Amino acid sequence: MKVLALVGTGIKTISHITEEAKGYIVSCDKVLYLLNEPLLESYIKKIAKNSQSLDPVYFQSQSREDAYKNIANKIHTEMESVNSLCVILYGHPCVFATPGLLALSEFEINDDVDITVCAAVSAQDCLYADLRFDPADGGVQTFDATEYLLYDKLIDTYSHVVIYQIGMVGNLGLPTNSVNMEAINFIKKKLIGLYNKNKKAIIYESALYPSTKPRISEFNLDKLEKQNLTTISTLYIPPVEVQRTVNSEALKLLNKISW
């Protein structure tokens, strides 16, 4: 039976790679990788038997949708010529990692391929640590910025709200540092309709290297369009600090329970 492993590198270069992921990188017949950092690429090339970057497939595509399909096709083609294949993606392999999931969806009906997906550190995991809050305290809602722009998503202002890829909102093409300000202002209008315009929010960017600091920029929500946004920027809005109303029926039920 053939082996296909989908692994993530985590966020901080090299230091977030798990022993499980490293085991597949070292032992598989071939490694395909889509990364964002040259030191990490050098490390993968050093420890893998045979490795190949997916950058040409990604950047020669006309759109992100085409890029994802082309990468999935590349994974299928390579799988035909090896007994074991490791596909490496930056961050967590299932968080904003459509190419790997797209490829897996077609392999899952094939009994001849044993699929493994290794969990990894995501940008949101880093956010919890750097902003020092427990996601279980109030709950967390997570959205892609463009999806929030397009659909009437319901936000619970008493929860932690995380909006990914705010710097790429409205961009359906390949990553670019050009920000769609019209889309940013539209999102700002939607958010100010829920929160006070002076509500504090944060633009967050994880640290990419050990011993370096993350970017944590606090601002008033009505100044969103004035923030320096990049392709890795995340918008975080903390919960509204008011006393929440307890469900009386649920409270009665809990009071009846003998612990």
LOGUDO-57008 format. One record per residue: residue in three letters; x, y, z of N, C-alpha, C in turn. Coordinates in steps of 0.1 Angstrom, whole numbers, plus 5000, padded with zeros to 4 digits. Example, Ala and Ser with C-alpha at 12.3 -4.5 7.8 and 13.67 -1.06 7.14 Angstrom:
<sites>
ALA513249435078512349555078513249675078SER512849785071513749895071512950005079
</sites>
This chain:
<sites>
MET500849885000500050005000500950135000LYS500550224992501250354991500950445003VAL501850535006501650625018501750765013LEU500750845017500650985015500551065028ALA501551145031501551215044501451365041LEU500451435047500251575046500651635059VAL501751725059502251775071502451925070GLY502451995082502652135083503952165090THR504552285087505852325093505552405105GLY504352435108504052535119504452675114ILE504552775123504752915119506252955121LYS506852925132508252965134509152875127THR510052925119510852855110511652745118ILE511452615113512152495117511652455131SER511552545141511352515155509952455157HIS508952475148507652425150507452295143ILE508352245136508252115130508152005140THR507151925140507051815150507851695146GLU508151615156508951495154508151395144GLU506851395145506051315136506151365122ALA506051495120506251545106507651525101LYS508651545109510051525105510251375101GLY509551285108509751145104509251115090TYR508151175086507651155072508651225062ILE509051345066509951425057511251345054VAL511751285064513051215063512851075056SER511751005058511650875054510850855040CYS510050945036509350935024510150935011ASP509750865001510550854989510750994982LYS509651074983509751214978508951314986VAL509451434986508851544994508451654984LEU507251704985506751824977506551924988TYR506952054985506752154996506252284990LEU505452354998505052494994505252575007LEU506352655007506752725019506852875016ASN507252945026507353095025508653145030GLU509653055032510853105039512053025034PRO513153095030514253025024515052935033LEU515152975046515852895056515152755058LEU513852765058513052645060513152555048GLU513252615036513352535023514752465024SER515752535028517152475029517152355038TYR516452375049516352265059515652145053ILE514552165046513852055040514651985030LYS515352055022516251995011517351915018LYS517851955029518951885036518451755042ILE517251745048516851625055516051525046ALA515551575035514651485027515551405017LYS515051285013515851205003515751274989ASN514551324986514251384973513151484975SER513451604971512451714974512251804962GLN511051864961510751954950509852054954SER510152184951509252294954508052294946LEU506852334952505652354944505452504940ASP506452584943506352724939506052744924PRO506752674915506552704901505052674897VAL504452564903503052534900502152644905TYR502452684917501652794924501652924916PHE502852974914503053114909502853124894GLN502853014887502553014873501053004870SER500252984880498852974878498153114878GLN497053124871496353254869495653304881SER495153214890494353254902494653154913ARG494253184925494453094936493652964934GLU492452974928491652854926492452764916ASP492952824905493752744896494952684902ALA495652764911496852714917496552594926TYR495452604934495052484942494852364934LYS494152374923493852264914495052204908ASN495952294904497252254897498152174907ILE498152224920498952164930498452024933ALA497052014934496451884936496751784925ASN496751834913497051744901498551704902LYS499451794906500851764908501051654918ILE500351664929500451564940499951424934HIS498951424927498451294921499451244911THR500051324903501051274893502251214900GLU502751284910503951234918503651104925MET502451094930502050974938502150844929GLU501950864916501950744907503350684906SER504450764909505750714906506550684919VAL505950694931506650664943505750574952ASN506350514962505650434972505150524984SER505950634986505550714997505850864994LEU504850944996505051094993504651175005CYS505451275008505151375019504951505012VAL503851565015503451705011503551795022ILE504351895021504651995032503952125029LEU503152185038502652315037502952395049TYR503152525046503452615057502252625067GLY502652635080501552645091500952505093HIS499652505095498852385098498352335084PRO498452205081498152155068496652165064CYS495752195074494352205072493752335074VAL494652435077494252575080494652665068PHE493752715060494052785048495052715040ALA494752585038495652495030494852405020THR494152475012493252405002493852304993PRO495152334988495652234979495752094984GLY496252084997496451955003495051885005LEU494151955010492851895013492151855000LEU492351934989491751904976492351774971ALA493651754972494251634968493751514976LEU493651534989493251424998491851374995SER490951464991489551434989489451334977GLU490351334968490351234957490951104961PHE492051114969492750994973491950914983GLU491050974991490250905001489450794996ILE489050794983488250684978489150574972ASN490450584973491450494968491950404980ASP491650274979492050184990493550154990ASP494250194979495650164978496550264984VAL495950374989496750484995496450505009ASP497450495018497250515032497550665035ILE496550735040496650885041496850915056THR497851005059498051055072498151205071VAL497451275080497551425082498151455096CYS499251515096499851555109499451695113ALA498951705126498551835131499851915133ALA499652045132500752145133500352275139VAL501252355143500952485149500452575138SER499252645141498752735131498952885137ALA498652975128498753115132497853145144GLN496653085144495753105155496253055168ASP496952945168497552885180498552995186CYS499353045177500353155181499553275186LEU498453305180497753425185497253405199TYR496753285203496353255216497453285226ALA498653235222499853245231500253385232ASP500353455221500953595221499953695227LEU498653675226497753765232497253715245ARG497653595249497453545262495953535266PHE495253465259493853435263493453295260ASP492453245267491953115266490753115257PRO490753045245489653045236488352985242ALA488552905253487352855259486652965268ASP487253075270486653185278485953275269GLY484653245267483853325258483753275244GLY484553175240484553115227485253195216VAL485453135205486153205194485353185181GLN485253295173484653285160485753325150THR485953245140486953265130486453275116PHE486853375109486353395095487553435086ASP487353395074488253455063487653595060ALA488553685057488153825055487253845043THR487553775032486753785020485353715022GLU485353605029484053545032483253625040TYR483853695050483053785059482553905050LEU483353945041482954055032481654015024LEU481653895019480653855009479353805016TYR479453755027478253695033477853765046ASP476553745050476053805062476353715074LYS477653705078478053625089477553685102LEU477053605111476553645124477753645134ILE478053765140479153775150478553785163ASP479053705173478753725187479753815193THR479453935196480354035201480953995215TYR480253895222480753855235481853745234SER482153705221483253615219484453675213HIS485553605213486753655206486553635191VAL486853735183486653725169487953735162VAL488253645153489553635145489153635130ILE489653745123489353755109490753735102TYR490853625095492153595088492253675075GLN493453695071493853745058493153885055ILE493053965065492454095063493154185053GLY494454165051495254235041494954185027MET494354075025494054015012492554015009VAL491754085017490354085015489954135001GLY489054064995488654094981489554054970ASN490753994974491653954964491553804961LEU491053764949490853634946492053574937GLY493053664935494253614928495253564937LEU496553564932497653524940497953624950PRO498653594961499053694972499753814966THR499353924971499954054968499854154979ASN500754244980500754344991499854454988SER499254454977498254564973496954534980VAL496554634988495354614997494154684990ASN493054604990491754654984491054744995MET491354874994490854965004489354985004GLU488654964993487254964992486654855000ALA487254734999486854615006487054635021ILE488254695025488554725039487454815045ASN487154915038486155015043484754955044PHE484454855035483154785036483154705049ILE484254635051484354545064484254635076LYS484954755076484954845087483454885090LYS482754915080481354965081480554855088LYS480754725083479954615089480354595104LEU481654605107482054585121481654695130ILE481654825126481254935134479754925137GLY479054865128477654845130477354755142LEU478354675145478254575157478854635169TYR480054695167480754745179480754895179ASN481154955190481455095191482655135182LYS482555245176483655285167485055295174ASN484955315187486255325195486655195201LYS485955085197486254955201487754925198LYS488554875208489854835205489954705197ALA490854705187491054585180492554575178ILE493054465172494454435170494754375157ILE495754435150496354365138497454285143TYR497454155140498354055146499053985135GLU500453965137501253885128502153805136SER502153665134502953575142504453605139ALA505253575149506753585147507153465138LEU507953485128508353385119509653315123TYR510353375132511653315136511753305151PRO512353205157512553195171513253325176SER512953365188513553475195513153615189THR512253615179511753735174510353765180LYS509853885179508553925185507453925174PRO506253895178505153905169504754055167ARG504054085157503454215156502154225162ILE501954315172500654335179500354485179SER499554525170499254665168497854695172GLU497654765183496254795188495854925182PHE494554935179493955055173492455065175ASN491855175173490355185173489855135160LEU488755065161488154995149487855085138ASP487555215141487155305130488455355123LYS489655305127490855345120491455225112LEU490555125109491055005103491755035090GLU491255125082491755155068493155215069LYS493555265081494855335083495955235087GLN495655115090496555015095497454965083ASN498654935087499654865077499354725076LEU498754685065498254545064499154465054THR499454345057500254255048499454125045THR500054035037499453915034499253825046ILE500053845057499953755069499253825080SER498653945078497954015089496553945092THR496353945105495053895111494453995119LEU493154015118492354115126491754035138TYR492054085150491554025162490754135170ILE489454095174488654185181488254115194PRO488654165206488354095218486854115222PRO486354035231484954035235484554165241VAL483254205239482754325245482654295260GLU483154395268483354365283482054415290VAL481054335289479754365297479354235304GLN478454255314477954135321477054055312ARG477353935309476453855301475253795309THR474153775302472953725309472953575309VAL472853515320472853375322471453315319ASN471353205312470053135309469553075322SER468453125327467953095340467552945340GLU466952885330466652745330467852655330ALA468852695323470152615324470752625338LEU470652745344471252755357470452675367LYS469152665366468352575375468752435373LEU468952395361469352255358470752225364LEU471652315363472952295370472852285385ASN472052365391471852365405471252235410LYS470552165401469952035405470951915405ILE472051945397473051835395473951825408SER474051705413474951675424476251635419TRP477251715422478651685417479351585425
</sites>
